[in-house]
Amino acid sequence: MVRIFAHRSLHGTGSFLALGVLRGSRRRLTGLAMYPGLCETRCRRWTDRRIEVRRSPLRVLVVDDYREAAEGLTAYLSLSGFHCNAAFSGTEAIAHVRRCCPDLILMDIAMPQCTGPQAARALRKLPATSGLVIVAHTALDEMEVRRQARQSEFDGYFQKGQPVDRLANWITGFASGL
């Protein structure tokens, strides 16, 4: 028996569609080879930059062009004790940070008009935000993110699709004095 199935990753230009055929108990995928790391969920700190805790709760800005994902993650992190806001583009993130500087930014990479690396680069150039903790939060493989961005733009990498409670704990790990 042959069955056709499809797998769609997260919304945005970093998304892809993988098609496959299931023959018996063996599944054959096509399309995943573009981003082989999508099969491995992981996170990693890239710098020693820390959040200097001056207030509680920690303020987190979630940046993602997929509105539903950004709002859902913002709601979950808010329930986990963070003060969260969402921005739906790199340009909107830069404007938000100029008004109200968060402690940490979770930045999608593949967004239209102003990508995550472009927004992070712009924020690093501003004296008030050059030390801000910025984490690449994307479905893309870590190697693809490193290819698109200079290492100095991001302080870490957290691949989408992992348990959100793990993300909340990981964010807290950036804070000194907690």
N, C-alpha and C positions, 0 to 999 in steps of 0.2 A: 504494500500500500504506500502510495506517495502522497504526502500532504505538503502544501505550500504554506509558509508562515513568513511574517515580516517583523522586523524589530526597528523601532524608531527611537532615536536617542532624544535628548533634550532640544527644545526650540532654539533657534538662532542659527547664524551662519556656521557655527561649529557642529551643527547637527548633521546626521547622515542617516541613510536608510540602508539597512542590511537585509537582504533577501536570502532565503534559504529553502532547502528541500529536506524533508524528513523522510528517510527511507528506513522502514523498520524502526530500530531504536537508535539509528545514527543520524545526527543532524549535521548538515553541511551548510556553513554560512559563507556568503560572499559580501564584501563591503567592509567587514571588520578589519581587514588587513591595512586599511588606511590609517587607523588609529589602534594599533594592537594593544596599547596600554589601557584601553577602555575595559578590557576584561579583568584588569587588576585594579581594584580600588585602593588608593593610597593617599598619604599626605606626608608632607616633609617641610621642615623649616629650612629656609635658605640663608637666613642671616641671624645675627644675635640681637637684632633690634627688639626692644621690649616696650610694653605700654607702661608708662609711669602712672600709677594709679593716684589720681588726684581727687576723684569723685567716684561715687557708686550710684547706680550701676554703670558698668562699662557701656560706652556708646559704640554701636556697630552700624555701618552703612552697608546695605546689601545692594549691589549694582548688577542688574541683569536685564537684558532687553525682553526677556520672556516674563511679562508682567505677573502672571499667575505664580510662577516659580518664586519670583522675588517677594511677592506679597505673602506667600505661604511660608517661606523661610523666615521672613521678618516676624510673622505672627508666632512661629514656633520659638524663635530666639527670645522674643519678648516674654513669652510664657516661661522661658528658662531663666529669666532674671536680667536680661540685657535690655538696654534702651535702644530700640532699633528703628531705622528709617530705611526706605527703599528709594533707589533712583533707577530709571529705566533706560539710561544711555550713559556713555562716558561723559558727554557734555553736561548732562544733568548732574552727574556725580561731582564734577568739578565745581559747578555752581553751588551745589548743596554744601560741599566742604568749605567753600569760601564763607558761607553764612553761618555754619555750625559745624565745627571741626569734630569728627568722631574720633574714637580711640583706635578703631580698626576698620578697614574696608575689605569686604569680600567682593572681589572684582571678577566678573565674567570676562573672558578673553575675546571671544568672537561676537562682536556687536557691530551693527551697521554704523556708518558715518564716523564715529570716534570709538576705536577699539579699546579694550582694556589696557593693553600696553601703552597706547597713545595717551589715555587719561592718566595712567600712573606716571608716565614721563612728565606730563604737564604739572601734576601735583608735586613731584620731586623738585621741580624748578622753583616753586614758591617757597620762600623762607619759612612761612608759618606752617607749612605742611611737609617740608622735606623729610622730617623724622617720623612721619605717620606710618603705622604698620599697615601694609597693603598685601593682601593674600590673593593669589590667583585661585578663583573658585570656578571650575570649568569641567566639562565632560572630556576635554582634550587630554591626551596623554602628557605626562610631565615633560618628556623630551620635545614634544611639539610646542609646548609653552615656552620652554627654554630657547627653542629655535626662533620663536616670534619676539621674545622680549629679552632685553639685556637683564642680567641677573640683578643689577642694582635697583630695578624698578619694583620688584616684588620681594617680600620677606618670607614667603612660603607658598606652598601649593597644597590645595585640598580638592581632590577630585569629587565632582558631583556624583551622587548616587550612594554615598556612604550614609550610615545612620546619622540623623541630625543630632542626637545626643552626643555622639562622638565629636561632631563639629563644635558643639557648645563647650565641651571639655577642652578641646584643642585650642579654642579661642582664649579660654581662661589661662591656658599655659603661656600665653604671650604677656600676661600681666605680671609685673613684679610687685611684691608686697601683699599678694592675696594668699 
